[in-house]
Amino acid sequence: MTRRVEPPTGHPPPSAASLDGERLDLAVLAREICRRYRAEYPDEAERYGDAGNAWCVHDNQHLLNWAAGEVNGYVDLEREVAWLARVLEAREFPLDRLARNLDIGADVVREQVGGERGERLGTVLAGGAAFVRSHETFLD
């Protein structure tokens, strides 16, 4: 089933975040997460088209920014992920795929950020995946 999806518009997501005073290129990380995600879920290309990939990158830049904010102590990642899960669930997007996306994000930051910074960020993203999996629904 092909679903007409418009690309993201409005205010763009953050392109960079700071973690321990060092800059993270969120766009580069998000593109790699989406490349791996699309490889696992090839049906997404037909289902959502190029706009779906644009949304994937957009949402992952936000997820990465929120995760960095959680590590830095000024964002509640679970609150932000719950908000995104409600939006996606209302649009009939499978939440198990959001959880898997967060797992992929954890792998990517552990590999590409590396060291203690990558591990802490990866742990936060993996925690977000577990949080999503712990809920049957976010629409209450």
C-alpha positions as CSV (number, residue, x, y, z in Angstrom):
1,M,0.0,0.0,0.0
2,T,1.5,3.3,-1.1
3,R,0.8,6.2,1.2
4,R,1.1,9.8,0.1
5,V,3.6,11.4,2.4
6,E,4.7,15.0,2.1
7,P,8.4,15.9,3.0
8,P,9.1,17.8,6.2
9,T,8.5,21.5,6.0
10,G,8.8,24.3,8.5
11,H,11.6,24.8,10.9
12,P,14.4,22.3,10.2
13,P,15.7,19.9,12.8
14,P,19.0,20.7,14.6
15,S,22.0,19.8,12.5
16,A,24.5,19.7,15.4
17,A,24.5,19.1,19.1
18,S,27.1,19.4,21.8
19,L,28.2,16.4,23.9
20,D,30.8,17.0,26.6
21,G,31.7,20.2,24.8
22,E,32.3,18.5,21.5
23,R,30.2,18.9,18.4
24,L,28.1,16.0,17.0
25,D,27.1,16.2,13.3
26,L,23.5,15.0,13.7
27,A,22.8,15.1,9.9
28,V,25.6,12.7,9.1
29,L,24.6,10.3,12.0
30,A,20.9,10.5,11.0
31,R,21.6,9.7,7.4
32,E,23.6,6.6,8.4
33,I,20.8,5.5,10.8
34,C,18.3,5.8,7.9
35,R,20.5,4.0,5.4
36,R,20.6,1.0,7.8
37,Y,17.0,1.3,8.7
38,R,15.9,1.3,5.0
39,A,18.1,-1.7,4.4
40,E,16.2,-3.6,7.1
41,Y,12.8,-2.3,6.0
42,P,12.9,-2.1,2.2
43,D,9.1,-1.8,2.1
44,E,9.4,1.7,3.4
45,A,10.7,3.0,0.1
46,E,7.5,1.9,-1.7
47,R,5.2,2.7,1.2
48,Y,6.5,6.3,1.9
49,G,8.8,7.2,-1.0
50,D,11.6,9.7,-0.9
51,A,9.6,11.8,1.6
52,G,9.7,8.9,4.0
53,N,13.4,8.9,4.0
54,A,13.4,12.7,4.5
55,W,11.2,12.2,7.5
56,C,13.5,9.5,8.8
57,V,16.5,11.8,8.7
58,H,14.5,14.7,10.1
59,D,13.1,12.6,13.1
60,N,16.5,11.0,13.7
61,Q,18.2,14.4,14.0
62,H,15.7,15.3,16.7
63,L,16.1,11.9,18.4
64,L,19.9,12.3,18.4
65,N,19.6,15.9,19.7
66,W,17.2,14.8,22.5
67,A,19.6,11.9,23.4
68,A,22.5,14.3,23.6
69,G,20.4,16.6,25.8
70,E,19.6,13.6,28.1
71,V,23.3,12.8,28.4
72,N,24.0,16.5,29.1
73,G,21.2,16.6,31.7
74,Y,18.7,19.0,30.3
75,V,16.3,16.8,28.2
76,D,13.9,14.0,29.3
77,L,14.4,11.6,26.4
78,E,11.4,9.4,27.4
79,R,9.1,12.4,27.4
80,E,10.2,13.4,23.9
81,V,10.1,9.8,22.5
82,A,6.6,9.4,24.0
83,W,5.5,12.5,22.1
84,L,7.0,11.3,18.8
85,A,5.5,7.8,19.4
86,R,2.1,9.4,19.8
87,V,2.4,11.3,16.6
88,L,3.7,8.2,14.7
89,E,1.1,5.9,16.2
90,A,-1.7,8.3,15.2
91,R,-0.4,8.1,11.6
92,E,-0.4,4.3,11.9
93,F,3.4,3.9,11.9
94,P,4.4,0.7,13.5
95,L,6.0,1.5,16.9
96,D,8.2,-1.6,16.8
97,R,10.0,0.1,13.9
98,L,10.5,3.2,16.0
99,A,12.1,1.0,18.6
100,R,14.3,-0.7,16.1
101,N,15.3,2.7,14.7
102,L,16.5,3.7,18.1
103,D,18.5,0.5,18.4
104,I,20.1,1.2,15.0
105,G,20.8,4.7,16.3
106,A,22.6,3.3,19.3
107,D,24.7,1.1,17.1
108,V,25.6,4.0,14.8
109,V,26.7,6.4,17.6
110,R,28.7,3.7,19.4
111,E,30.6,3.1,16.1
112,Q,30.8,6.6,14.7
113,V,31.1,8.7,17.8
114,G,33.0,6.0,19.7
115,G,34.6,6.0,23.1
116,E,32.8,6.9,26.3
117,R,30.8,9.6,24.5
118,G,29.4,7.1,22.0
119,E,28.7,4.6,24.6
120,R,26.8,7.0,26.8
121,L,24.8,8.3,23.8
122,G,24.2,4.7,22.6
123,T,23.0,3.6,26.0
124,V,20.5,6.5,26.1
125,L,19.1,5.6,22.6
126,A,18.9,1.9,23.5
127,G,17.0,3.0,26.6
128,G,14.6,4.9,24.4
129,A,14.0,1.7,22.4
130,A,13.3,-0.3,25.5
131,F,10.9,2.5,26.6
132,V,9.0,2.2,23.3
133,R,8.8,-1.6,23.6
134,S,7.5,-1.3,27.1
135,H,4.2,0.3,25.9
136,E,1.5,-1.3,23.9
137,T,0.2,2.1,22.9
138,F,1.0,5.8,23.5
139,L,-2.4,6.9,22.5
140,D,-4.4,7.1,25.7
